[in-house]
Amino acid sequence: MGLTGYLVVSTLLFGIGAFGFLARRNAILMLICIELMLNAVNLSLVAFNAYLPSEANAGGIFALLIMAVAAAEATVGLALVIAIIRTRQTPEVDEYADLKE
Amino acid sequence: MVGGGLAVVTLRNIIHSAIAMMICFGSLAGMYLLLGAGIVAAAQVLIYLGAISVLILFAIMLTQAGDANLPAPFHKQVWAAGVVALSVIGLVAWAAVSTDWGAAAAATAIGIQAIAEALFTDYALPFEIVSLLLLAAIIGAIFLARRPEEDERAN
């Protein structure tokens, strides 16, 4: 399995994450799907770094930085979701329609 | 791993989805090891399997009232979402397959020492910015997740 194989796997994972983000109704699951997409990008970065090495190992370092950013994003996102669920009493996003008023 | 990802988006019970997410992230760590990026694999296990999964499981258990009558998992726009996702997969996979990357035949391992040196010399500024971002995220999460007692008293 060469570079192309890893890229295809990463693409599949990204597509699955995008589908879940667009199609699922649960707010927490939408966050999980964002994590899936970030992981797909990480995989492609690390694969590029392994097969097309650079001097500074930019791919690996960007993967680590993306992980830190993803952790921050998950923290704030989950706090937001819990706050919304507390006020709305439901995790289903299509019942938040009155936010648009 | 792709099966784990599929299970995440299709399973009805959200706790099962979270477990499938952990399986997916674990196999992703294995792929990083195959690519010779041991430090990234270790960070994946620590951050995703250790921290984010537990955080998400806690959030689910805080918000889940009980798994008696599960609502329908998908929007009405599920078909549009499927079309968009499939076209994204098709386009990017076609680009990935048809491009000649001029890549090496075998993966080269990343040395931990090389990564550490690069991280603290060439990439010192992004490193510091990320630490600031994490601090801001912690403060923001505390502010958001605080119980709104003060607001109720004000009302």
Chai-1 contact restraints between the chains, C-beta under 6 A:
chainA,res_idxA,chainB,res_idxB,connection_type,confidence,min_distance_angstrom,max_distance_angstrom,comment,restraint_id
A,L3,B,W101,contact,1.0,0.0,6.0,A-B,restraint_1
A,L3,B,A103,contact,1.0,0.0,6.0,A-B,restraint_2
A,T4,B,A96,contact,1.0,0.0,6.0,A-B,restraint_3
A,T4,B,V97,contact,1.0,0.0,6.0,A-B,restraint_4
A,L7,B,A96,contact,1.0,0.0,6.0,A-B,restraint_5
A,V8,B,A93,contact,1.0,0.0,6.0,A-B,restraint_6
A,V8,B,A96,contact,1.0,0.0,6.0,A-B,restraint_7
A,T11,B,I89,contact,1.0,0.0,6.0,A-B,restraint_8
A,T11,B,V92,contact,1.0,0.0,6.0,A-B,restraint_9
A,T11,B,A93,contact,1.0,0.0,6.0,A-B,restraint_10
A,L12,B,V2,contact,1.0,0.0,6.0,A-B,restraint_11
A,L13,B,G5,contact,1.0,0.0,6.0,A-B,restraint_12
A,G15,B,A85,contact,1.0,0.0,6.0,A-B,restraint_13
A,G15,B,V88,contact,1.0,0.0,6.0,A-B,restraint_14
A,G15,B,I89,contact,1.0,0.0,6.0,A-B,restraint_15
A,I16,B,G5,contact,1.0,0.0,6.0,A-B,restraint_16
A,I16,B,V9,contact,1.0,0.0,6.0,A-B,restraint_17
A,A18,B,A85,contact,1.0,0.0,6.0,A-B,restraint_18
A,A18,B,V88,contact,1.0,0.0,6.0,A-B,restraint_19
A,F19,B,V9,contact,1.0,0.0,6.0,A-B,restraint_20
A,F19,B,A81,contact,1.0,0.0,6.0,A-B,restraint_21
A,F19,B,A85,contact,1.0,0.0,6.0,A-B,restraint_22
A,G20,B,V9,contact,1.0,0.0,6.0,A-B,restraint_23
A,L22,B,A81,contact,1.0,0.0,6.0,A-B,restraint_24
A,A23,B,F74,contact,1.0,0.0,6.0,A-B,restraint_25
A,A23,B,H75,contact,1.0,0.0,6.0,A-B,restraint_26
A,A23,B,V78,contact,1.0,0.0,6.0,A-B,restraint_27
A,A23,B,A81,contact,1.0,0.0,6.0,A-B,restraint_28
A,R24,B,P73,contact,1.0,0.0,6.0,A-B,restraint_29
A,R25,B,H75,contact,1.0,0.0,6.0,A-B,restraint_30
A,N26,B,I14,contact,1.0,0.0,6.0,A-B,restraint_31
A,I28,B,A59,contact,1.0,0.0,6.0,A-B,restraint_32
A,I28,B,I60,contact,1.0,0.0,6.0,A-B,restraint_33
A,L29,B,I14,contact,1.0,0.0,6.0,A-B,restraint_34
A,L29,B,S17,contact,1.0,0.0,6.0,A-B,restraint_35
A,I32,B,M21,contact,1.0,0.0,6.0,A-B,restraint_36
A,L36,B,G5,contact,1.0,0.0,6.0,A-B,restraint_37
A,N39,B,L28,contact,1.0,0.0,6.0,A-B,restraint_38
A,V46,B,Y32,contact,1.0,0.0,6.0,A-B,restraint_39
A,V46,B,L35,contact,1.0,0.0,6.0,A-B,restraint_40
A,V46,B,A37,contact,1.0,0.0,6.0,A-B,restraint_41
A,V46,B,V40,contact,1.0,0.0,6.0,A-B,restraint_42
A,A47,B,L35,contact,1.0,0.0,6.0,A-B,restraint_43
A,A50,B,L35,contact,1.0,0.0,6.0,A-B,restraint_44
A,A50,B,G36,contact,1.0,0.0,6.0,A-B,restraint_45
A,A50,B,A107,contact,1.0,0.0,6.0,A-B,restraint_46
A,A50,B,T108,contact,1.0,0.0,6.0,A-B,restraint_47
A,Y51,B,A103,contact,1.0,0.0,6.0,A-B,restraint_48
A,Y51,B,A104,contact,1.0,0.0,6.0,A-B,restraint_49
A,Y51,B,A107,contact,1.0,0.0,6.0,A-B,restraint_50
A,L52,B,A103,contact,1.0,0.0,6.0,A-B,restraint_51
A,P53,B,T108,contact,1.0,0.0,6.0,A-B,restraint_52
A,A56,B,A118,contact,1.0,0.0,6.0,A-B,restraint_53
A,A56,B,D122,contact,1.0,0.0,6.0,A-B,restraint_54
A,N57,B,I110,contact,1.0,0.0,6.0,A-B,restraint_55
A,N57,B,A114,contact,1.0,0.0,6.0,A-B,restraint_56
A,N57,B,I115,contact,1.0,0.0,6.0,A-B,restraint_57
A,N57,B,A118,contact,1.0,0.0,6.0,A-B,restraint_58
A,G60,B,A37,contact,1.0,0.0,6.0,A-B,restraint_59
A,G60,B,V40,contact,1.0,0.0,6.0,A-B,restraint_60
A,G60,B,I110,contact,1.0,0.0,6.0,A-B,restraint_61
A,G60,B,I115,contact,1.0,0.0,6.0,A-B,restraint_62
A,I61,B,A118,contact,1.0,0.0,6.0,A-B,restraint_63
A,I61,B,L119,contact,1.0,0.0,6.0,A-B,restraint_64
A,I61,B,Y123,contact,1.0,0.0,6.0,A-B,restraint_65
A,A63,B,V40,contact,1.0,0.0,6.0,A-B,restraint_66
A,L64,B,A43,contact,1.0,0.0,6.0,A-B,restraint_67
A,L65,B,P126,contact,1.0,0.0,6.0,A-B,restraint_68
A,L65,B,V130,contact,1.0,0.0,6.0,A-B,restraint_69
A,M67,B,A43,contact,1.0,0.0,6.0,A-B,restraint_70
A,M67,B,I47,contact,1.0,0.0,6.0,A-B,restraint_71
A,A68,B,V130,contact,1.0,0.0,6.0,A-B,restraint_72
A,A71,B,I47,contact,1.0,0.0,6.0,A-B,restraint_73
A,A72,B,L133,contact,1.0,0.0,6.0,A-B,restraint_74
A,A72,B,L134,contact,1.0,0.0,6.0,A-B,restraint_75
A,A72,B,A137,contact,1.0,0.0,6.0,A-B,restraint_76
A,A74,B,I52,contact,1.0,0.0,6.0,A-B,restraint_77
A,T75,B,A137,contact,1.0,0.0,6.0,A-B,restraint_78
A,T75,B,A141,contact,1.0,0.0,6.0,A-B,restraint_79
A,V76,B,A137,contact,1.0,0.0,6.0,A-B,restraint_80
A,V76,B,G140,contact,1.0,0.0,6.0,A-B,restraint_81
A,V76,B,A141,contact,1.0,0.0,6.0,A-B,restraint_82
A,L78,B,L55,contact,1.0,0.0,6.0,A-B,restraint_83
A,L78,B,A59,contact,1.0,0.0,6.0,A-B,restraint_84
A,A79,B,A141,contact,1.0,0.0,6.0,A-B,restraint_85
A,A79,B,L144,contact,1.0,0.0,6.0,A-B,restraint_86
A,A79,B,A145,contact,1.0,0.0,6.0,A-B,restraint_87
A,L80,B,L144,contact,1.0,0.0,6.0,A-B,restraint_88
A,I82,B,A145,contact,1.0,0.0,6.0,A-B,restraint_89
A,A83,B,L144,contact,1.0,0.0,6.0,A-B,restraint_90
A,I85,B,T63,contact,1.0,0.0,6.0,A-B,restraint_91
A,P91,B,T63,contact,1.0,0.0,6.0,A-B,restraint_92
